[in-house]
Amino acid sequence: MWTEPRTRRPRPVSAARSLAPLAIALALALGIGAYVIDRVAPASSSSTVGPSPQDYVAFDALPRTKAAASGLAVPSYTEDCGRNEEGHRNADNVVVSPGYTNGAHHAHDYVGNLSTDAFSTNRSLAAARTTCRDGDRSTYYWPVLRRQDQPTTGGGDATIHGNVGRIIDPESVTVEYRGNPVSDVVAMPRFLRMITGDPVAGTQGDANAHAQWGCSTAPGLFTPLYPRCPDGARLMRTLDFPSCWNGLDTDSPDHRTHIVFPAANGVCPHGTFAVPQLRITLTYDVDPDSPFALDAFSEQRHSPRTDHAVFIDVMTGSQMAAVVRCLNARKQCVT
């Protein structure tokens, strides 16, 4: 359910948090911390800006040599977690902006855990209901896609930041864990948090970007731009998460350094361990000539490069063990 812009629920706060408004005011006065402050204190713009024509590409014009060429079946464990038929959406981000309603400034779609919001805790997530048929209570979420030429749906704080238009429901959502091509995988720790992609890639560059857009007619062929798919094809988003864990932490200050991507050949960096690699694949029935775009921070101009997703592992030990057994046995399992 959507909440009013910048509404905070009554919760006990620490002394440090009670000083947050003073810290923000001081930072504004000094002109520092622009990005952090923007995620706490929203901008006032209400106009839709972007994307630009250069953010779209005719998919048929892309070089076919970029397609994945391997004919080997990748070990995988695929879950049925629905496609957010329940309409679980909010503009929260419990991993990046915990405790702040509408802290993301753009709307997220969710599958899996049905309780996730800005105030979720490990305990509340572990006790919640889930959309996953196998009982996995993990949280999976990503920014919504909209038709900007149609009346706004969803409402909430996201529209203040130029995220307007009809939210496009995904036609399908595939939650898949994949094996490592050169080694066995070890179990993820419960409550591991991960991010893929970069919501500020439009202004800060591609160092952490991982946008992979495509069309159903050419699986494995990706572009960082919005593709104009051929008639009859479905628009696809492939969200690949990092899979080389440091063996110690379930999170890190930047939400990235505790788990990183392997090399192109699948080898993990020294001192890290291969865990099941999460891939979320989304498909949409979208008119290829329509003005569709991601929800984003206002200054990102709805850049396709800002595509991202967030995950919290809430599997039980036995559920994760089943994933690991499947992948290390080099099978393709479906639940």
Residue pairs with C-beta under 8 A, 6 or more apart in sequence:
1 90
2 89
2 90
2 91
2 154
2 155
2 156
3 90
3 91
3 101
3 102
3 156
3 157
4 156
4 157
5 42
5 102
5 156
5 157
5 160
6 42
6 101
6 102
6 157
7 101
7 102
8 99
8 100
8 101
9 101
9 119
11 99
11 119
17 99
20 40
24 37
24 40
24 41
27 33
27 36
27 37
28 37
35 200
38 105
38 297
38 299
39 96
39 97
39 100
39 103
39 104
39 105
39 297
40 97
40 100
40 103
42 102
42 105
42 157
42 160
42 161
43 160
43 161
43 298
43 299
44 160
45 160
45 161
45 162
45 298
46 159
46 160
46 162
47 162
48 148
48 162
48 163
48 164
48 165
48 302
49 162
49 298
49 301
49 302
50 293
50 300
50 301
50 302
50 303
51 226
51 293
51 301
51 302
51 303
51 304
52 301
55 225
55 226
55 293
55 302
55 303
55 304
56 225
56 226
56 227
56 228
57 223
57 225
57 226
57 227
57 228
58 227
58 228
59 214
59 215
59 218
59 221
59 223
59 227
59 228
59 229
59 230
59 233
60 230
62 221
62 223
62 227
64 218
64 221
66 221
66 222
67 218
67 219
67 220
67 221
68 219
68 220
68 221
73 332
74 178
74 179
74 181
75 178
75 179
75 326
75 327
75 328
75 329
75 330
75 331
75 332
76 176
76 177
76 178
76 179
76 326
76 327
76 332
76 333
77 176
77 177
77 276
77 322
77 323
77 326
77 327
77 333
77 335
78 174
78 175
78 176
78 177
78 332
78 333
78 334
78 335
79 132
79 133
79 134
79 136
79 175
79 176
79 177
79 335
80 132
80 133
80 134
80 175
80 334
80 335
81 111
81 112
81 130
81 131
81 132
81 133
81 136
81 140
81 173
81 175
82 111
82 131
82 132
82 173
83 111
83 169
83 170
83 171
83 172
83 173
84 109
84 110
84 111
84 131
84 169
84 170
84 173
85 131
86 114
86 131
88 109
88 110
88 111
88 114
88 116
88 131
89 107
89 108
89 109
89 110
89 144
89 154
89 167
90 101
90 102
90 107
90 108
90 117
90 118
90 156
91 101
91 102
91 103
91 104
91 105
91 106
91 107
91 108
91 156
91 157
91 158
92 100
92 101
92 102
92 103
92 104
92 108
92 116
92 117
92 118
93 103
93 104
93 108
93 118
93 310
94 116
94 117
94 118
94 119
94 120
94 139
94 312
95 193
95 195
95 251
95 255
95 310
95 312
96 103
96 104
96 195
96 255
96 310
97 103
97 104
97 118
98 118
98 119
99 118
99 119
100 118
101 117
101 118
101 157
102 118
102 156
102 157
102 158
103 118
104 158
105 157
105 158
105 160
105 161
105 163
105 297
105 298
106 143
106 144
106 158
106 161
106 163
106 199
106 294
106 295
106 296
106 297
107 143
107 144
107 154
107 156
107 158
107 163
107 167
107 295
108 141
108 142
108 143
108 144
108 295
108 310
109 141
109 142
109 143
109 144
109 170
110 116
110 139
110 140
110 141
111 131
111 132
111 140
111 141
111 173
111 175
112 130
112 131
112 132
112 136
112 137
112 138
112 139
112 140
112 175
112 314
113 120
113 125
113 128
113 129
113 130
113 137
113 138
113 139
113 312
113 314
114 128
114 129
114 130
114 131
115 124
115 125
115 127
115 128
115 129
116 125
116 128
116 139
116 141
116 312
120 139
122 191
122 314
125 137
125 139
125 191
125 312
125 314
126 137
126 314
128 137
130 136
130 137
130 138
132 138
132 175
133 335
134 319
134 335
135 319
136 314
136 315
136 319
137 314
137 315
138 311
138 312
138 313
138 314
138 315
139 310
139 311
139 312
139 314
140 175
140 280
140 309
140 310
140 311
141 309
141 310
141 311
142 237
142 239
142 280
142 282
142 307
142 308
142 309
142 310
143 199
143 294
143 295
143 296
143 306
143 307
143 308
144 154
144 167
144 168
144 294
144 295
145 167
145 168
145 170
145 237
145 284
145 286
145 292
145 293
145 294
145 295
146 163
146 164
146 165
146 166
146 167
146 168
146 292
146 293
146 294
146 295
147 165
147 166
147 168
147 286
147 290
147 291
147 292
148 164
148 165
148 291
148 292
148 293
149 165
149 290
149 291
150 165
150 166
151 165
151 166
152 159
152 164
152 165
152 166
153 165
153 166
153 167
154 167
158 295
161 297
161 298
162 298
162 302
163 295
163 296
165 291
165 293
168 284
168 286
168 292
170 282
170 283
170 284
171 234
171 283
171 284
171 285
172 281
172 282
172 283
173 280
173 281
173 282
174 279
174 280
174 281
174 282
175 278
175 280
176 278
176 279
176 280
176 281
177 276
177 277
177 278
177 279
177 323
177 327
178 276
178 277
178 278
178 279
178 327
179 185
179 276
179 277
179 327
179 328
179 330
180 243
180 262
180 266
180 268
180 274
180 277
180 327
181 265
181 266
182 265
182 266
182 267
183 266
183 268
183 274
184 274
184 327
184 328
185 243
185 274
185 275
185 276
185 277
185 324
185 327
185 328
186 245
186 273
186 274
186 275
186 324
187 275
187 317
187 320
187 321
187 323
187 324
188 245
188 275
188 276
188 313
188 315
188 320
189 245
189 250
189 313
190 250
190 313
190 314
190 315
190 316
190 317
190 320
191 250
191 312
191 313
191 314
192 245
192 250
192 251
192 259
192 311
192 312
192 313
193 250
193 251
193 255
193 310
193 311
193 312
193 313
194 241
194 242
194 255
194 259
194 278
194 310
194 311
194 313
195 255
195 256
195 308
195 309
195 310
195 311
196 210
196 239
196 240
196 241
196 242
196 308
196 309
197 208
197 209
197 210
197 211
197 239
197 306
197 307
197 308
197 309
198 204
198 206
198 207
198 208
198 209
198 210
198 305
198 306
198 308
199 296
199 297
199 300
199 306
199 308
200 297
200 300
200 306
201 208
201 209
201 211
201 300
201 303
201 305
201 306
202 296
202 299
202 300
202 301
202 303
202 305
202 306
203 299
203 300
206 224
206 305
208 256
209 224
209 305
209 306
210 239
210 240
210 307
210 308
211 224
211 304
211 305
211 306
211 307
212 222
212 223
212 224
212 237
212 238
212 239
212 240
212 307
213 222
213 223
213 224
213 225
213 226
213 227
213 235
213 236
213 237
213 238
213 304
213 307
214 220
214 221
214 222
214 223
214 227
214 235
214 236
214 237
214 238
215 221
215 227
215 229
215 230
215 233
215 234
215 235
215 236
216 229
216 233
216 234
216 235
216 236
216 283
217 229
217 230
217 232
217 233
219 236
222 238
224 304
224 305
225 304
225 305
226 292
226 293
226 304
227 235
228 288
228 289
229 235
229 286
229 288
230 288
231 288
233 288
234 283
234 284
234 285
234 286
235 283
235 284
235 285
235 286
235 288
235 292
236 281
236 282
236 283
236 284
237 281
237 282
237 284
237 307
238 279
238 280
238 281
239 279
239 280
239 281
239 282
239 307
239 308
239 309
240 277
240 278
240 279
241 277
241 278
241 279
241 280
241 309
241 311
242 256
242 259
242 260
242 261
242 262
242 277
243 259
243 261
243 262
243 268
243 274
243 275
243 276
243 277
243 278
244 259
244 260
244 261
244 262
244 268
244 269
244 272
244 273
244 274
244 275
245 258
245 259
245 272
245 273
245 274
245 275
246 257
246 258
246 259
246 271
246 272
246 273
247 271
247 272
247 273
248 258
249 258
250 258
251 258
252 258
259 272
259 275
260 269
260 272
262 268
262 269
262 274
263 269
266 274
268 274
276 323
276 324
276 327
278 311
280 309
284 292
286 292
293 302
293 304
294 302
294 303
294 304
294 306
294 307
295 302
296 302
296 303
296 306
297 306
300 306
313 320
315 323
326 333
